[in-house]
Amino acid sequence: MPIDEYLLSGSILCGEDFDVVEGYICIRDGVIAEICEEPGRVDALAHGIILPAFVNAHTHLGDSVLKDPEITDIASLVRPPDGLKHRVLRETSTHDLVHAMQASICDMVATGTCAFADFREGGLPGVLALMRAIDAASALGCTGAVDAVILGRPGVGKGGGEDGDKSDVVDEIDSILKLAGGIGISSTNDYEEGFAAAIAERTRRQGGIFAIHAGELDSTDIRDALELKPDLLIHLTHASREDLRGVAEENIPVVVCIRSNLVTRVGIPPVKEMLAAGLVVAAGTDNVMFNSVDIFSEMKFLSSLCQIDEGQVLRICTRAGALALGLNCGIIEPGMDARVTVLDKDSYNLTGAKNILRSVVRRARAGDIVFCSGGAGAGARMQ
């Protein structure tokens, strides 16, 4: 059988509800062609527990150059333009930045992630550095199964542009959007009045995704963020039920970052309430300076802390991220891109598992992976 058509067999987590089906899936030209219920081994490329590969819907790969600093207050660590992260990024050579991001991309692939969205600081040079890191990872064989949605960030400080000139910001957005999928900015509290709105308006005019952090430190920036009508909201750690109703009315996906919020001591986002409000809730690992890019770990914290069932957890880490980023993956159904991971159900860790879905969410880890399949590979701009 040619490699552009192959079978994967075992316990398949199928559909929106991740129902366990014993059988095999046929992948043809990078797409799931069919699912067959036929217990027992067939002549397959891999055998085990078959699940959708992860989508990491919010990363900051640039701060891979600054791992595990002392945790003080979050503002002094990450707030632009002079938080610790931004000072370090300004002092880091492009070579070292590219090398650090390349390592994090390879780590994502090794831990079962098929797509990620990165808030890429540093303006156009920052976007170009990430593209170089993707190419470098590909040269090592790391990116055959990962797609990158790059959300660039113009070089803006509290006054708007580095020199306070709004026209410079607009020009830089145009340059970024020739290569990236959109623009991702920090809280509205980090900008003088009118600048965040100007960035949002220009991004929409150019057809890019506009994403923004909100509600991480407190709730003061949530309503301002909603007024910008973003395509994606990050955190909402301190969102009230009224805030969540507003997000639901605008049908805006939200990305939660459980481990990051715990490390930085800002709290636990109201994930259960978000789901009850009907929001699309995805997961991200956030800053590499605080967190590994391992979504297996993210699942364990979601399951333990948020009082939601395992199906909801896995959806947050797969299908919801794909929906938030406009990707055709995150679910095992015919016609979906074949972004799937196979776990060894006979590994020391998983052998004897009675509830497949629960074991995947609570117990599985990167060492259980025996196969990952991808589609078109990594790209900079989301099509």
N, C-alpha and C positions, 0 to 999 in steps of 0.2 A: 504494500500500500504506500503510495507516495506521501512524503512528509506534509504536503499541503492538505492531506486528508488523513485523519487518524482518529482512533477511539481512545476514550478514557473511561475506565470502568470502576464500579464499586458502589458506595453509598453516596448518592447525589442529593445535595440540598437544592431542591427545585423550586422555582417560582417565587412569588412575592412572600409566601409564608415559609419558605425553606423546608418544605415537606421532604422527608427522606424517601428516596426512591432507589431501590436496588436495581442496577442495570448499567447502562453505558450511554455516553453521549458521543455523537459523531461531530467532529470539527472539520469543516471544509473551507479552505481559503480564508482562514482566520475568523470564521463565523460558526456559531453553534447551529448545525444543520438539523439535527434531530436528537431526541431523547428516547431511549428504548428501555422498557422495564423487562429485564431479562436477568434474573439472579444468577450468580455464578460468574466465573472468570471467562472473558473472551480474549481474543488476540488484541490486546490494547497496549498503547504506548506507556501507560501508567495505570496503576490500580490503587485505590484507597478511598478516602473521604474527599469528595469533589465539592468545592464551594466557590462562590464568586471571589475573585481577587479583591483586595482592599482598595479603597479610594481615600487618600489622605487629603482632605479638602482644605487644609490650612497649614502651611509651613512657612518658616523663615529660615531658609537654608544658609543665608549669608553668615548668620552668627554661629555656623559650624566652626568658625575660627576661634570662638570663645566659649569653650565648654565648661560648665559647672562652676561659674563664679559664685562668690558668696552671695546669698540671697538677702538683699536689703529690701527697700520698698520698690515696687514694680516701676514706678515713674522714673526713679533714678537709674534704673537698669535699661529701660527700653524706650522712654519717651524721646521723640525727636525734638530738636536736632542734637542735643548734647547728652542724652543718656549714655551709659557706659557702652552699650552695643554700638551706637552710632560713632562714638569716639574711636572705638577699636576698628570699626569698618573703615573709617577715614585713614587710619594709620596702617592698614593691611595692604600688602602688595596684591596686585591682580593675580599673580602666580599663586600665592598662598590662598587667596580667596577661592580661586577655581579648584585648587586641589582639595580644599576642605569640603566644598559643595559636592564635588565628584564623589568623595567618600560617602557622604550622606545619601546621595542618589543610589549608589551601589547598595547601601544598607537597606534602603527602602525595597529594592528589588529582592534582596535576600530575605526580607521578612514578609513577602507576599503582597506587596503593594503594586498595583498596575497603573495608577494615575495619581498625580498630586497637583495641587495648586500652590504656587509660591508667591508670597508678597515680597517682591524683589526690590530692596532698597537700592539707592545709589543712582537713580535716574537711568538714562540710556546705557552708560557704562556698566551699571549693575545688571541690566538685562543681558547685555552682551557677555558678561562674565558667566552668567548662569547658562547661556547657550553653549559657551565653551566647555563648561563643566559637564553638560549633557553629552556633548560630542566626546569628551575625554572618557566618560563612563561607558559610552557606547564602544569605544575602542577597546575597552577591557571586557566587553561582552555583557555589560550590566543593564543596558537599556532596551533590549529587544522586546520587553514586555511592559514598558512604562510610558505613559503619556504625561507631558508636562503642560500645565496651563499657567503661563507666566503672567502675573499681575504686577506690572512695573509701578514704580513710585517716583514722581518727579522730585527733584532735589529741592524740597520746600522746607523752610523753617517756620517759626512762629509768624513771621511777617508775610508768608506766601512764598515768593521766590527767595533764593539765597541773597539776592540784592533787592528784594522787595518789589520786583517788577513782574506784574501779573502776565504780561505778554510773553516773558521768557518761559513761564510755567506752561502756557498754552502751546508754545512751540515745542517744548520738550515732550509734552503729552503726545503731540502729533508724531514726533520721532519714535517714541516708545511704542505707539500703537501700530507702527509699520512692522514691528517684529513680535510684539507681545499680544496676549489675548485680552488684556484689559489693564485697568489701573486699580491698585489696592492701597488704601491710605489708612492712617491711624485715626484716632478719635477726632471728632470735630473740635474738641477742646484744645487740640494742638495747633489750631489755625486761627488766624484773625478772621473776623466776620467776613463772609463772602467768598473766601478762597476755596473752601471745600465745595461750595456750590458751583463755583466756576470750574473746578476740576471735574465734578460730576457731569455738568452740562457738556463740557467739551468731549469727555469720554463717550457719552451717549451719542453725540453728534457724529463721532468717528466710528460708531458701531462696536465699541469695546465693552467688556464687562466692567461694571463699577462696583467695587467691594469696599467695605469699611468696617473697622472695629467699633464696637459700641457696647456700653454696659459692662466693661471689664472691671474697672476700679469702683464705679458707682453707677447710678442711673441717670446722671445729669446730662449725658450726651445722647441718650437713646432717642428722644423725640426729635432732636436736631438731625440725627442720622436718618430717621424715617422720612423727614421732610425732603431729603435728597433723593428718595426713591431708589435706593441701591438695588443691585441685582443679587447681592449676597451680604449678609451680616455676620460678623464674627463675634463670638463670645455670648453676649446678653446674660452674663453671669448674675447681674443684679436686676434683671427685668421683672417687673410686676405683672400680674395677670392682665391689667389694663394695657401695659406695653405689648404683651404677647398678642392680645386681641388686635392691636394696631398692626403688628407684623403679619398676622394671619389675614387681615383685610387686604393688605398689599401683596399677599402671596409671595413673601420674600423668604428664601431658604436661609437657615441659620447653621453655622458651624460652631460646635462646642469643643472645648479643649480641656477635658477633665483633668488630666495629669498636670498640665501647665498651670491651671488655676490653683491646684493644690500646692504645687511647689512654690508658687509666688504668693500663696496665702490670701488670695482674693475671694475665695469661696467656691461653692459648687453650683453650677448653673442649674436652673429648674427644668431639667430635661423631661421629667414626667409631665409637668404642666405644659411644656412646649408641645409634646406629642398630643396631649389632650386637646390643645387648641387647634390641632390639625396642621402644624407646621412640618415642613420637610426639615429634618434635623440630621445633619451630617457630622462627621468627626474629623478633627485635625490634631496633629501633635504639636503645632505651634513652634516656638523657638527651640532650635537645636541646642542653644546655649543652656537650656534647662532640661531638655527631654530628648530621649532617643526618638527615632522616627518609626518605632515599632507599634503597629496597630494592634497586634495581639495584646500588648500591655494595655492599650487604650480600652479594648473590649473588657478586660478583667475589671478595670476601675468603673466603667459604665455599669457593668452587671452588679458590682458590689455596692455601689454608692447611690444609684439613681432609682432603685426600686422599679425597674422595668424588666420585662421578660427577655429571654435570650433571642427570640426572633427580632424584637425591636432593636436589641443591641447590634446584631449582625447587619440588620438593614441600615442602621446609622453608619456603619463602617464600610458599607458596600453600595447598595442601590441608592441611598439618599445622597451620598457624595456624587455619584454619577449624575443623578437628576440635577443637583445644584450646579454642576459644571457643564451640563449639556452633553454628557457622554453616553454612548450606547452600550453600557455594560453594567455590572453590579447585580446581575440576576442571571440565573441559568434557565433560559428559554430559547426555543428556536428563533433565529433571526438576530440574536444579540451577539455582539462581538465576543470572541472567545477569550475573555480575560478571566481565567479560572485558575485555581490552585488545588493541588492534590496533596493530601496529608496521608502519611503512613498510619493506617488504623491499627497496625501491629507494632508500632513503636513502643519503647518502654513506657512512654508517657500516656499513650492512648489505648494500649491494649486492654481489653476488657470493658471498654466504654459501653454503657447500656443506652444512654441517651446521647445520640450523635450530636445534635445541635447544642445541647448544654455543654458537652465536653469540648466542642470547638470553641465556644465562647469563653468558658471558664478555665480551660486547661491547656488548649493547644498552644504551641509555640513554634518559633521559626525552625527549630531543629526537627520538627515533624514533617516539614515540607519535602516532598519527593519530586514534585514537578510543578512548573508554572508555565502557562501558555499565554501568549500575547498576540496582538494584531499588528497594526501598522507600525508600532514602535513609537519613539518619543518625537514630539514636535513642539515648537514654541508657541504657535498661535492656534487657538481652538477654532476649528472650522465649523 
